[in-house]
Amino acid sequence: MATCEVCGNSYGMTFEVHAQGSVHVFDCFSCAIHRMAPICEHCRVQIIGQGVEADGHWYCGAHCARAEGNAGIIDRV
């Protein structure tokens, strides 16, 4: 059994996420989201969907990106 790196639960059905050269172990998707999801740099919500990247900064959507001064970003084309 492996142990979730977020909640410490020892569980027989943990899973690994390989990202940027590191291996993370979780017992559920909510723990994985808690640890791995980026944070919107405007409203501070965890970005679970696609989000928007502008000049190396992450936002939950075009509204927050525009609020931070990024012009020309729209949610749908």
MOPAC internal coordinates of N, CA, C and O (Angstrom, degrees):
PM7 1SCF
backbone

  N    0.0000 0     0.00 0     0.00 0    0    0    0
  C    1.4499 1     0.00 0     0.00 0    1    0    0
  C    1.5227 1   109.34 1     0.00 0    2    1    0
  O    1.2310 1   121.55 1   -36.78 1    3    2    1
  N    1.3154 1   114.64 1   143.22 1    3    2    1
  C    1.4614 1   120.21 1   176.88 1    5    3    2
  C    1.5289 1   108.61 1  -106.41 1    6    5    3
  O    1.2310 1   120.92 1   -13.04 1    7    6    5
  N    1.3117 1   115.84 1   166.96 1    7    6    5
  C    1.4545 1   122.02 1  -177.25 1    9    7    6
  C    1.5202 1   110.26 1  -116.14 1   10    9    7
  O    1.2310 1   120.52 1   -47.49 1   11   10    9
  N    1.3326 1   116.60 1   132.51 1   11   10    9
  C    1.4646 1   122.26 1   178.38 1   13   11   10
  C    1.5271 1   109.18 1   -65.84 1   14   13   11
  O    1.2310 1   120.92 1   -48.79 1   15   14   13
  N    1.3230 1   115.84 1   131.21 1   15   14   13
  C    1.4685 1   119.49 1  -178.21 1   17   15   14
  C    1.5216 1   113.28 1   -74.53 1   18   17   15
  O    1.2310 1   119.43 1   168.89 1   19   18   17
  N    1.3219 1   118.69 1   -11.11 1   19   18   17
  C    1.4598 1   121.13 1   179.09 1   21   19   18
  C    1.5269 1   111.07 1   -95.13 1   22   21   19
  O    1.2310 1   120.55 1   124.41 1   23   22   21
  N    1.3327 1   116.56 1   -55.59 1   23   22   21
  C    1.4713 1   119.44 1  -173.07 1   25   23   22
  C    1.5238 1   113.79 1  -101.05 1   26   25   23
  O    1.2310 1   119.96 1   168.36 1   27   26   25
  N    1.3311 1   117.68 1   -11.64 1   27   26   25
  C    1.4534 1   120.81 1   178.20 1   29   27   26
  C    1.5189 1   114.88 1    80.62 1   30   29   27
  O    1.2310 1   120.36 1  -173.01 1   31   30   29
  N    1.3346 1   116.93 1     6.99 1   31   30   29
  C    1.4616 1   121.20 1  -179.84 1   33   31   30
  C    1.5279 1   110.56 1   -70.93 1   34   33   31
  O    1.2310 1   120.13 1   -51.54 1   35   34   33
  N    1.3250 1   117.36 1   128.46 1   35   34   33
  C    1.4649 1   121.78 1   172.52 1   37   35   34
  C    1.5164 1   106.71 1   -87.60 1   38   37   35
  O    1.2310 1   120.74 1   -56.36 1   39   38   37
  N    1.3319 1   116.20 1   123.64 1   39   38   37
  C    1.4512 1   120.44 1  -169.68 1   41   39   38
  C    1.5217 1   109.36 1  -145.88 1   42   41   39
  O    1.2310 1   120.38 1   -40.88 1   43   42   41
  N    1.3119 1   116.88 1   139.12 1   43   42   41
  C    1.4545 1   121.82 1  -177.50 1   45   43   42
  C    1.5070 1   114.74 1   -74.52 1   46   45   43
  O    1.2310 1   119.76 1   167.65 1   47   46   45
  N    1.3392 1   118.06 1   -12.35 1   47   46   45
  C    1.4674 1   120.66 1  -177.74 1   49   47   46
  C    1.5257 1   111.64 1  -121.00 1   50   49   47
  O    1.2310 1   120.20 1  -142.48 1   51   50   49
  N    1.3179 1   117.22 1    37.52 1   51   50   49
  C    1.4608 1   119.96 1   175.17 1   53   51   50
  C    1.5235 1   108.95 1   -64.70 1   54   53   51
  O    1.2310 1   120.87 1   -14.73 1   55   54   53
  N    1.3206 1   115.95 1   165.27 1   55   54   53
  C    1.4597 1   120.86 1   176.18 1   57   55   54
  C    1.5186 1   108.79 1  -136.60 1   58   57   55
  O    1.2310 1   121.30 1   -21.00 1   59   58   57
  N    1.3097 1   115.12 1   159.00 1   59   58   57
  C    1.4664 1   121.77 1  -178.98 1   61   59   58
  C    1.5198 1   109.66 1  -108.26 1   62   61   59
  O    1.2310 1   121.69 1   -36.04 1   63   62   61
  N    1.3242 1   114.37 1   143.96 1   63   62   61
  C    1.4539 1   121.61 1   170.99 1   65   63   62
  C    1.5232 1   106.24 1  -118.95 1   66   65   63
  O    1.2310 1   120.50 1   -57.95 1   67   66   65
  N    1.3126 1   116.64 1   122.05 1   67   66   65
  C    1.4614 1   122.77 1   178.30 1   69   67   66
  C    1.5258 1   107.40 1   -99.98 1   70   69   67
  O    1.2310 1   120.31 1   -62.63 1   71   70   69
  N    1.3246 1   117.01 1   117.37 1   71   70   69
  C    1.4590 1   121.04 1  -177.21 1   73   71   70
  C    1.5206 1   110.06 1  -147.37 1   74   73   71
  O    1.2310 1   120.88 1   -49.86 1   75   74   73
  N    1.3152 1   115.93 1   130.14 1   75   74   73
  C    1.4593 1   123.52 1   174.79 1   77   75   74
  C    1.5185 1   112.41 1    49.50 1   78   77   75
  O    1.2310 1   120.78 1  -136.93 1   79   78   77
  N    1.3303 1   116.11 1    43.07 1   79   78   77
  C    1.4556 1   121.47 1   175.45 1   81   79   78
  C    1.5191 1   115.52 1    81.83 1   82   81   79
  O    1.2310 1   119.96 1  -177.35 1   83   82   81
  N    1.3267 1   117.68 1     2.65 1   83   82   81
  C    1.4633 1   121.45 1   178.83 1   85   83   82
  C    1.5180 1   110.12 1  -116.94 1   86   85   83
  O    1.2310 1   121.00 1   -24.70 1   87   86   85
  N    1.3288 1   115.70 1   155.30 1   87   86   85
  C    1.4558 1   121.70 1   176.19 1   89   87   86
  C    1.5260 1   107.64 1  -115.49 1   90   89   87
  O    1.2310 1   120.88 1   -53.07 1   91   90   89
  N    1.3345 1   115.92 1   126.93 1   91   90   89
  C    1.4572 1   121.90 1   179.85 1   93   91   90
  C    1.5208 1   108.53 1  -115.40 1   94   93   91
  O    1.2310 1   119.85 1   -36.73 1   95   94   93
  N    1.3365 1   117.89 1   143.27 1   95   94   93
  C    1.4524 1   123.04 1  -178.89 1   97   95   94
  C    1.5300 1   108.99 1  -117.84 1   98   97   95
  O    1.2310 1   121.00 1   -51.02 1   99   98   97
  N    1.3435 1   115.70 1   128.98 1   99   98   97
  C    1.4610 1   121.34 1  -178.54 1  101   99   98
  C    1.5204 1   109.99 1  -134.27 1  102  101   99
  O    1.2310 1   121.20 1   -24.22 1  103  102  101
  N    1.3347 1   115.32 1   155.78 1  103  102  101
  C    1.4657 1   119.65 1   176.29 1  105  103  102
  C    1.5196 1   111.91 1  -101.05 1  106  105  103
  O    1.2310 1   119.36 1   168.77 1  107  106  105
  N    1.3427 1   118.82 1   -11.23 1  107  106  105
  C    1.4693 1   121.78 1   178.80 1  109  107  106
  C    1.5290 1   109.13 1  -158.41 1  110  109  107
  O    1.2310 1   121.49 1   -15.57 1  111  110  109
  N    1.3220 1   114.76 1   164.43 1  111  110  109
  C    1.4598 1   119.82 1  -179.18 1  113  111  110
  C    1.5230 1   111.96 1   -66.80 1  114  113  111
  O    1.2310 1   119.74 1   147.11 1  115  114  113
  N    1.3258 1   118.10 1   -32.89 1  115  114  113
  C    1.4590 1   118.76 1  -179.50 1  117  115  114
  C    1.5254 1   111.54 1   -64.44 1  118  117  115
  O    1.2310 1   119.92 1   142.92 1  119  118  117
  N    1.3259 1   117.77 1   -37.08 1  119  118  117
  C    1.4669 1   119.82 1   175.69 1  121  119  118
  C    1.5271 1   110.73 1   -68.21 1  122  121  119
  O    1.2310 1   120.29 1   141.73 1  123  122  121
  N    1.3283 1   117.05 1   -38.27 1  123  122  121
  C    1.4655 1   120.57 1   178.08 1  125  123  122
  C    1.5207 1   110.66 1   -63.40 1  126  125  123
  O    1.2310 1   120.27 1   136.06 1  127  126  125
  N    1.3306 1   117.09 1   -43.94 1  127  126  125
  C    1.4667 1   121.01 1   178.42 1  129  127  126
  C    1.5250 1   109.93 1   -62.94 1  130  129  127
  O    1.2310 1   120.56 1   135.74 1  131  130  129
  N    1.3231 1   116.53 1   -44.26 1  131  130  129
  C    1.4627 1   120.85 1  -179.20 1  133  131  130
  C    1.5327 1   111.09 1   -55.67 1  134  133  131
  O    1.2310 1   120.36 1   137.64 1  135  134  133
  N    1.3286 1   116.93 1   -42.36 1  135  134  133
  C    1.4601 1   121.28 1  -176.67 1  137  135  134
  C    1.5341 1   113.09 1   -84.52 1  138  137  135
  O    1.2310 1   119.86 1   143.48 1  139  138  137
  N    1.3361 1   117.88 1   -36.52 1  139  138  137
  C    1.4573 1   120.90 1  -167.09 1  141  139  138
  C    1.5301 1   115.66 1  -100.68 1  142  141  139
  O    1.2310 1   119.55 1   153.55 1  143  142  141
  N    1.3320 1   118.46 1   -26.45 1  143  142  141
  C    1.4641 1   120.35 1  -173.78 1  145  143  142
  C    1.5260 1   111.14 1   -68.30 1  146  145  143
  O    1.2310 1   120.56 1   -46.27 1  147  146  145
  N    1.3336 1   116.53 1   133.73 1  147  146  145
  C    1.4661 1   118.54 1   175.68 1  149  147  146
  C    1.5310 1   110.13 1   -68.99 1  150  149  147
  O    1.2310 1   120.71 1   -18.01 1  151  150  149
  N    1.3198 1   116.25 1   161.99 1  151  150  149
  C    1.4629 1   123.38 1  -179.26 1  153  151  150
  C    1.5248 1   108.75 1  -107.48 1  154  153  151
  O    1.2310 1   120.36 1   -47.81 1  155  154  153
  N    1.3400 1   116.93 1   132.19 1  155  154  153
  C    1.4628 1   121.19 1   176.28 1  157  155  154
  C    1.5268 1   108.31 1   -61.04 1  158  157  155
  O    1.2310 1   121.13 1   -50.40 1  159  158  157
  N    1.3266 1   115.44 1   129.60 1  159  158  157
  C    1.4633 1   119.96 1  -176.45 1  161  159  158
  C    1.5263 1   113.15 1   -78.16 1  162  161  159
  O    1.2310 1   120.55 1   176.42 1  163  162  161
  N    1.3440 1   116.55 1    -3.58 1  163  162  161
  C    1.4628 1   119.54 1   176.88 1  165  163  162
  C    1.5321 1   111.18 1  -104.86 1  166  165  163
  O    1.2310 1   120.15 1   123.22 1  167  166  165
  N    1.3377 1   117.32 1   -56.78 1  167  166  165
  C    1.4722 1   119.87 1  -174.24 1  169  167  166
  C    1.5243 1   113.20 1  -101.23 1  170  169  167
  O    1.2310 1   119.98 1   173.84 1  171  170  169
  N    1.3423 1   117.65 1    -6.16 1  171  170  169
  C    1.4613 1   124.34 1   174.92 1  173  171  170
  C    1.5372 1   114.81 1    71.44 1  174  173  171
  O    1.2310 1   119.25 1  -165.94 1  175  174  173
  N    1.3392 1   119.04 1    14.06 1  175  174  173
  C    1.4598 1   121.39 1   176.12 1  177  175  174
  C    1.5367 1   109.10 1   -79.44 1  178  177  175
  O    1.2310 1   120.37 1   -29.86 1  179  178  177
  N    1.3350 1   116.89 1   150.14 1  179  178  177
  C    1.4625 1   119.22 1   174.89 1  181  179  178
  C    1.5192 1   109.03 1   -72.68 1  182  181  179
  O    1.2310 1   120.64 1   -45.35 1  183  182  181
  N    1.3191 1   116.39 1   134.65 1  183  182  181
  C    1.4602 1   122.06 1  -177.73 1  185  183  182
  C    1.5209 1   108.25 1   -90.54 1  186  185  183
  O    1.2310 1   120.70 1   -73.87 1  187  186  185
  N    1.3295 1   116.28 1   106.13 1  187  186  185
  C    1.4529 1   121.21 1  -178.84 1  189  187  186
  C    1.5210 1   110.66 1   -97.24 1  190  189  187
  O    1.2310 1   120.09 1   150.93 1  191  190  189
  N    1.3312 1   117.43 1   -29.07 1  191  190  189
  C    1.4642 1   122.21 1   177.00 1  193  191  190
  C    1.5150 1   110.85 1   -85.98 1  194  193  191
  O    1.2310 1   120.89 1    27.62 1  195  194  193
  N    1.3246 1   115.91 1  -152.38 1  195  194  193
  C    1.4584 1   120.48 1  -176.28 1  197  195  194
  C    1.5168 1   113.26 1   -71.24 1  198  197  195
  O    1.2310 1   119.72 1   141.03 1  199  198  197
  N    1.3089 1   118.14 1   -38.97 1  199  198  197
  C    1.4545 1   120.46 1  -178.12 1  201  199  198
  C    1.5177 1   111.79 1    68.63 1  202  201  199
  O    1.2310 1   121.15 1     2.96 1  203  202  201
  N    1.3230 1   115.40 1  -177.04 1  203  202  201
  C    1.4575 1   122.47 1  -178.90 1  205  203  202
  C    1.5237 1   107.89 1  -133.08 1  206  205  203
  O    1.2310 1   120.37 1   -49.14 1  207  206  205
  N    1.3151 1   116.90 1   130.86 1  207  206  205
  C    1.4605 1   121.39 1   175.85 1  209  207  206
  C    1.5213 1   107.80 1  -109.83 1  210  209  207
  O    1.2310 1   120.59 1   -50.80 1  211  210  209
  N    1.3312 1   116.48 1   129.20 1  211  210  209
  C    1.4585 1   121.85 1   178.67 1  213  211  210
  C    1.5184 1   108.77 1  -137.79 1  214  213  211
  O    1.2310 1   121.03 1   -62.56 1  215  214  213
  N    1.3058 1   115.63 1   117.44 1  215  214  213
  C    1.4702 1   121.77 1   178.19 1  217  215  214
  C    1.5289 1   112.36 1    52.53 1  218  217  215
  O    1.2310 1   120.52 1  -138.71 1  219  218  217
  N    1.3241 1   116.61 1    41.29 1  219  218  217
  C    1.4619 1   120.97 1   176.99 1  221  219  218
  C    1.5165 1   115.17 1    81.76 1  222  221  219
  O    1.2310 1   119.83 1  -173.30 1  223  222  221
  N    1.3284 1   117.93 1     6.70 1  223  222  221
  C    1.4605 1   122.60 1   179.15 1  225  223  222
  C    1.5221 1   108.88 1  -114.64 1  226  225  223
  O    1.2310 1   120.56 1   -35.25 1  227  226  225
  N    1.3473 1   116.53 1   144.75 1  227  226  225
  C    1.4628 1   121.61 1  -177.08 1  229  227  226
  C    1.5173 1   111.06 1  -108.82 1  230  229  227
  O    1.2310 1   121.76 1   -43.05 1  231  230  229
  N    1.3530 1   114.24 1   136.95 1  231  230  229
  C    1.4582 1   122.33 1   178.92 1  233  231  230
  C    1.5224 1   108.83 1  -133.41 1  234  233  231
  O    1.2310 1   120.62 1   -25.52 1  235  234  233
  N    1.3411 1   116.42 1   154.48 1  235  234  233
  C    1.4635 1   119.84 1  -179.48 1  237  235  234
  C    1.5209 1   111.88 1   -71.54 1  238  237  235
  O    1.2310 1   119.80 1   155.13 1  239  238  237
  N    1.3103 1   117.99 1   -24.87 1  239  238  237
  C    1.4599 1   121.91 1   179.01 1  241  239  238
  C    1.5093 1   111.46 1  -166.42 1  242  241  239
  O    1.2310 1   121.57 1    -0.93 1  243  242  241
  N    1.3378 1   114.61 1   179.07 1  243  242  241
  C    1.4642 1   120.58 1  -177.12 1  245  243  242
  C    1.5239 1   111.72 1   -63.10 1  246  245  243
  O    1.2310 1   119.65 1   144.17 1  247  246  245
  N    1.3258 1   118.26 1   -35.83 1  247  246  245
  C    1.4578 1   121.20 1  -179.53 1  249  247  246
  C    1.5303 1   110.99 1   -56.86 1  250  249  247
  O    1.2310 1   120.43 1   131.41 1  251  250  249
  N    1.3309 1   116.78 1   -48.59 1  251  250  249
  C    1.4648 1   120.37 1  -179.63 1  253  251  250
  C    1.5300 1   111.22 1   -68.24 1  254  253  251
  O    1.2310 1   120.16 1   143.54 1  255  254  253
  N    1.3220 1   117.30 1   -36.46 1  255  254  253
  C    1.4697 1   120.16 1   177.71 1  257  255  254
  C    1.5235 1   110.27 1   -63.28 1  258  257  255
  O    1.2310 1   120.39 1   136.37 1  259  258  257
  N    1.3377 1   116.85 1   -43.63 1  259  258  257
  C    1.4743 1   120.23 1   178.57 1  261  259  258
  C    1.5236 1   110.79 1   -66.41 1  262  261  259
  O    1.2310 1   120.14 1   142.86 1  263  262  261
  N    1.3342 1   117.34 1   -37.14 1  263  262  261
  C    1.4659 1   120.94 1   179.45 1  265  263  262
  C    1.5263 1   111.48 1   -62.43 1  266  265  263
  O    1.2310 1   120.48 1   155.57 1  267  266  265
  N    1.3270 1   116.69 1   -24.43 1  267  266  265
  C    1.4627 1   121.37 1   177.58 1  269  267  266
  C    1.5288 1   112.64 1   -93.69 1  270  269  267
  O    1.2310 1   120.51 1  -170.71 1  271  270  269
  N    1.3505 1   116.64 1     9.29 1  271  270  269
  C    1.4649 1   120.94 1   173.34 1  273  271  270
  C    1.5175 1   115.59 1    95.43 1  274  273  271
  O    1.2310 1   119.71 1  -168.82 1  275  274  273
  N    1.3263 1   118.17 1    11.18 1  275  274  273
  C    1.4614 1   120.83 1   178.50 1  277  275  274
  C    1.5313 1   109.09 1   -90.45 1  278  277  275
  O    1.2310 1   120.60 1   -67.13 1  279  278  277
  N    1.3228 1   116.45 1   112.87 1  279  278  277
  C    1.4624 1   121.86 1  -176.28 1  281  279  278
  C    1.5206 1   111.69 1   -87.82 1  282  281  279
  O    1.2310 1   120.94 1   -27.24 1  283  282  281
  N    1.3186 1   115.81 1   152.76 1  283  282  281
  C    1.4567 1   121.57 1   173.10 1  285  283  282
  C    1.5149 1   115.37 1    80.44 1  286  285  283
  O    1.2310 1   119.23 1  -171.25 1  287  286  285
  N    1.3101 1   119.07 1     8.75 1  287  286  285
  C    1.4667 1   121.24 1  -179.46 1  289  287  286
  C    1.5255 1   108.18 1   -96.33 1  290  289  287
  O    1.2310 1   121.11 1   -51.82 1  291  290  289
  N    1.3545 1   115.49 1   128.18 1  291  290  289
  C    1.4516 1   120.91 1   177.79 1  293  291  290
  C    1.5157 1   109.37 1  -128.39 1  294  293  291
  O    1.2310 1   120.14 1   -25.29 1  295  294  293
  N    1.3288 1   117.33 1   154.71 1  295  294  293
  C    1.4520 1   121.07 1  -178.78 1  297  295  294
  C    1.5256 1   112.32 1   -74.56 1  298  297  295
  O    1.2310 1   119.80 1   143.50 1  299  298  297
  N    1.3116 1   117.98 1   -36.50 1  299  298  297
  C    1.4645 1   121.72 1  -179.75 1  301  299  298
  C    1.5187 1   110.24 1  -132.01 1  302  301  299
  O    1.2310 1   121.10 1   -37.86 1  303  302  301
  N    1.3133 1   115.49 1   142.14 1  303  302  301
  C    1.4710 1   120.21 1   179.64 1  305  303  302
  C    1.5116 1   108.01 1  -104.40 1  306  305  303
  O    1.2310 1   120.10 1   180.00 1  307  306  305

